[in-house]
Amino acid sequence: MIEIVNDRKILRVTPFERENTPDIPQYDWIQTYVEYELPELKAQYQASFNVGELNILKNKLTELHINLVNGGKAQEVVFDSTENQLNLIFTPSPSGQGVLLTLTLRPENPAESVVISDSLGMDESYFPALISGLDEIINWPS
């Protein structure tokens, strides 16, 4: 499970089912519940992600975290989910002391959906739990 809590904003992604693709685990689909809470709004919906795209995100976030901790040149990480239900952009701050997470949630079919967009600041302390949560989702049992 991924849970990012920032002030009074909460983003939570919780896996509940894995759809296996025989012989090609990178194409397995993980069914999740996505929740986003603000003081004035609570959005909940189901979203699907394939294991391959989650692995790429995990690897890029691991690299971003290492660069933030070591003072290296941090690159922006963009995650546009295959089904376009959750998009995340991690933009390093100019000072190198954290990132701005810009998120776009589409609870329904993108053509019909309300779109929720927001952003929140994160420092490097968020990344170990975020990467561990991605690993948990990627390895969700069948």
C-alpha positions as YAML, in Angstrom:
chain: A
units: angstrom
residues:
- id: 1
  name: MET
  ca: [0.00, 0.00, 0.00]
- id: 2
  name: ILE
  ca: [1.12, 3.53, -0.70]
- id: 3
  name: GLU
  ca: [0.09, 6.29, 1.64]
- id: 4
  name: ILE
  ca: [1.33, 9.86, 1.27]
- id: 5
  name: VAL
  ca: [0.15, 12.22, 4.00]
- id: 6
  name: ASN
  ca: [0.98, 15.89, 3.59]
- id: 7
  name: ASP
  ca: [-0.66, 18.38, 5.92]
- id: 8
  name: ARG
  ca: [-4.37, 17.64, 5.42]
- id: 9
  name: LYS
  ca: [-4.02, 15.82, 2.08]
- id: 10
  name: ILE
  ca: [-3.85, 12.04, 1.82]
- id: 11
  name: LEU
  ca: [-3.15, 9.90, -1.26]
- id: 12
  name: ARG
  ca: [-3.62, 6.19, -0.71]
- id: 13
  name: VAL
  ca: [-3.26, 3.34, -3.24]
- id: 14
  name: THR
  ca: [-4.24, -0.09, -1.90]
- id: 15
  name: PRO
  ca: [-3.96, -3.32, -3.94]
- id: 16
  name: PHE
  ca: [-6.71, -5.92, -3.71]
- id: 17
  name: GLU
  ca: [-6.34, -8.30, -6.68]
- id: 18
  name: ARG
  ca: [-3.77, -9.51, -9.19]
- id: 19
  name: GLU
  ca: [-4.73, -10.68, -12.68]
- id: 20
  name: ASN
  ca: [-1.98, -13.00, -13.90]
- id: 21
  name: THR
  ca: [-0.67, -13.11, -17.44]
- id: 22
  name: PRO
  ca: [0.74, -16.61, -17.95]
- id: 23
  name: ASP
  ca: [4.49, -16.67, -18.59]
- id: 24
  name: ILE
  ca: [4.82, -12.84, -18.65]
- id: 25
  name: PRO
  ca: [4.57, -11.46, -15.09]
- id: 26
  name: GLN
  ca: [5.48, -7.93, -16.27]
- id: 27
  name: TYR
  ca: [2.06, -7.83, -17.93]
- id: 28
  name: ASP
  ca: [0.12, -8.85, -14.82]
- id: 29
  name: TRP
  ca: [-2.49, -6.30, -13.78]
- id: 30
  name: ILE
  ca: [-2.85, -5.14, -10.20]
- id: 31
  name: GLN
  ca: [-6.29, -3.91, -9.19]
- id: 32
  name: THR
  ca: [-6.19, -1.13, -6.60]
- id: 33
  name: TYR
  ca: [-8.35, 1.27, -4.68]
- id: 34
  name: VAL
  ca: [-7.18, 4.87, -5.09]
- id: 35
  name: GLU
  ca: [-8.25, 7.35, -2.42]
- id: 36
  name: TYR
  ca: [-7.51, 11.05, -2.28]
- id: 37
  name: GLU
  ca: [-8.65, 13.11, 0.67]
- id: 38
  name: LEU
  ca: [-8.74, 16.84, 1.14]
- id: 39
  name: PRO
  ca: [-10.63, 18.67, 3.88]
- id: 40
  name: GLU
  ca: [-13.39, 19.51, 1.39]
- id: 41
  name: LEU
  ca: [-13.28, 16.43, -0.88]
- id: 42
  name: LYS
  ca: [-12.85, 12.68, -0.73]
- id: 43
  name: ALA
  ca: [-12.42, 10.72, -3.97]
- id: 44
  name: GLN
  ca: [-12.36, 6.90, -4.07]
- id: 45
  name: TYR
  ca: [-12.22, 4.68, -7.13]
- id: 46
  name: GLN
  ca: [-10.70, 1.51, -8.56]
- id: 47
  name: ALA
  ca: [-7.69, 1.70, -10.85]
- id: 48
  name: SER
  ca: [-5.57, -0.91, -12.63]
- id: 49
  name: PHE
  ca: [-1.81, -0.84, -13.16]
- id: 50
  name: ASN
  ca: [0.43, -3.32, -14.90]
- id: 51
  name: VAL
  ca: [3.48, -4.62, -13.09]
- id: 52
  name: GLY
  ca: [5.87, -3.39, -15.79]
- id: 53
  name: GLU
  ca: [4.82, 0.26, -15.45]
- id: 54
  name: LEU
  ca: [5.01, 0.03, -11.65]
- id: 55
  name: ASN
  ca: [8.53, -1.43, -11.84]
- id: 56
  name: ILE
  ca: [9.65, 1.44, -14.07]
- id: 57
  name: LEU
  ca: [8.15, 3.96, -11.63]
- id: 58
  name: LYS
  ca: [9.84, 2.25, -8.68]
- id: 59
  name: ASN
  ca: [13.24, 2.29, -10.42]
- id: 60
  name: LYS
  ca: [12.92, 5.98, -11.36]
- id: 61
  name: LEU
  ca: [11.82, 6.94, -7.84]
- id: 62
  name: THR
  ca: [14.72, 4.99, -6.35]
- id: 63
  name: GLU
  ca: [17.12, 6.93, -8.57]
- id: 64
  name: LEU
  ca: [15.41, 10.23, -7.68]
- id: 65
  name: HIS
  ca: [15.67, 9.42, -3.97]
- id: 66
  name: ILE
  ca: [19.38, 8.58, -4.22]
- id: 67
  name: ASN
  ca: [20.03, 11.87, -6.03]
- id: 68
  name: LEU
  ca: [18.06, 13.86, -3.44]
- id: 69
  name: VAL
  ca: [19.95, 12.26, -0.55]
- id: 70
  name: ASN
  ca: [23.40, 12.54, -2.18]
- id: 71
  name: GLY
  ca: [22.89, 16.00, -3.66]
- id: 72
  name: GLY
  ca: [23.09, 14.69, -7.23]
- id: 73
  name: LYS
  ca: [21.27, 16.05, -10.25]
- id: 74
  name: ALA
  ca: [17.69, 14.90, -9.71]
- id: 75
  name: GLN
  ca: [15.57, 14.31, -12.81]
- id: 76
  name: GLU
  ca: [11.81, 14.79, -13.02]
- id: 77
  name: VAL
  ca: [9.85, 11.53, -12.83]
- id: 78
  name: VAL
  ca: [6.63, 11.31, -14.85]
- id: 79
  name: PHE
  ca: [4.18, 8.44, -14.36]
- id: 80
  name: ASP
  ca: [1.26, 8.31, -16.79]
- id: 81
  name: SER
  ca: [-0.57, 5.09, -16.03]
- id: 82
  name: THR
  ca: [-1.49, 2.91, -18.99]
- id: 83
  name: GLU
  ca: [-5.21, 3.34, -18.32]
- id: 84
  name: ASN
  ca: [-4.75, 7.07, -17.60]
- id: 85
  name: GLN
  ca: [-6.48, 6.81, -14.22]
- id: 86
  name: LEU
  ca: [-3.61, 8.18, -12.13]
- id: 87
  name: ASN
  ca: [-0.83, 10.44, -13.37]
- id: 88
  name: LEU
  ca: [2.01, 11.58, -11.12]
- id: 89
  name: ILE
  ca: [4.83, 14.04, -11.76]
- id: 90
  name: PHE
  ca: [7.67, 14.32, -9.25]
- id: 91
  name: THR
  ca: [9.47, 17.60, -9.98]
- id: 92
  name: PRO
  ca: [12.68, 18.25, -8.02]
- id: 93
  name: SER
  ca: [12.79, 21.63, -6.31]
- id: 94
  name: PRO
  ca: [15.46, 24.05, -7.56]
- id: 95
  name: SER
  ca: [17.16, 23.85, -4.14]
- id: 96
  name: GLY
  ca: [17.39, 20.05, -4.40]
- id: 97
  name: GLN
  ca: [15.73, 19.66, -0.99]
- id: 98
  name: GLY
  ca: [12.60, 17.83, -2.09]
- id: 99
  name: VAL
  ca: [10.04, 17.49, -4.85]
- id: 100
  name: LEU
  ca: [6.68, 18.84, -5.87]
- id: 101
  name: LEU
  ca: [4.27, 15.97, -6.52]
- id: 102
  name: THR
  ca: [1.63, 16.95, -9.07]
- id: 103
  name: LEU
  ca: [-1.16, 14.42, -9.34]
- id: 104
  name: THR
  ca: [-4.06, 13.96, -11.70]
- id: 105
  name: LEU
  ca: [-6.83, 11.51, -10.82]
- id: 106
  name: ARG
  ca: [-9.51, 10.32, -13.22]
- id: 107
  name: PRO
  ca: [-12.06, 8.25, -11.30]
- id: 108
  name: GLU
  ca: [-14.03, 7.20, -14.40]
- id: 109
  name: ASN
  ca: [-13.53, 6.71, -18.11]
- id: 110
  name: PRO
  ca: [-11.35, 9.68, -19.11]
- id: 111
  name: ALA
  ca: [-13.85, 10.88, -21.71]
- id: 112
  name: GLU
  ca: [-16.59, 11.19, -19.08]
- id: 113
  name: SER
  ca: [-14.63, 11.72, -15.91]
- id: 114
  name: VAL
  ca: [-14.26, 14.53, -13.51]
- id: 115
  name: VAL
  ca: [-10.55, 15.27, -13.30]
- id: 116
  name: ILE
  ca: [-8.96, 16.00, -9.93]
- id: 117
  name: SER
  ca: [-5.62, 17.80, -10.05]
- id: 118
  name: ASP
  ca: [-3.54, 18.88, -7.08]
- id: 119
  name: SER
  ca: [0.03, 19.12, -5.87]
- id: 120
  name: LEU
  ca: [1.91, 18.67, -2.64]
- id: 121
  name: GLY
  ca: [5.47, 19.05, -1.44]
- id: 122
  name: MET
  ca: [7.57, 16.08, -0.36]
- id: 123
  name: ASP
  ca: [11.07, 15.83, 1.03]
- id: 124
  name: GLU
  ca: [13.34, 12.80, 0.74]
- id: 125
  name: SER
  ca: [11.90, 11.25, 3.93]
- id: 126
  name: TYR
  ca: [8.76, 10.19, 2.01]
- id: 127
  name: PHE
  ca: [10.64, 8.03, -0.49]
- id: 128
  name: PRO
  ca: [11.55, 4.89, 1.52]
- id: 129
  name: ALA
  ca: [7.88, 4.23, 2.39]
- id: 130
  name: LEU
  ca: [6.77, 5.15, -1.14]
- id: 131
  name: ILE
  ca: [9.26, 2.74, -2.74]
- id: 132
  name: SER
  ca: [8.42, 0.01, -0.20]
- id: 133
  name: GLY
  ca: [4.70, 0.50, -0.91]
- id: 134
  name: LEU
  ca: [5.30, 0.18, -4.65]
- id: 135
  name: ASP
  ca: [7.26, -3.01, -4.02]
- id: 136
  name: GLU
  ca: [4.34, -4.39, -1.97]
- id: 137
  name: ILE
  ca: [1.89, -3.60, -4.79]
- id: 138
  name: ILE
  ca: [4.20, -5.09, -7.46]
- id: 139
  name: ASN
  ca: [4.53, -8.31, -5.44]
- id: 140
  name: TRP
  ca: [0.84, -8.56, -4.52]
- id: 141
  name: PRO
  ca: [-0.09, -12.26, -4.51]
- id: 142
  name: SER
  ca: [-2.44, -13.89, -7.00]
...
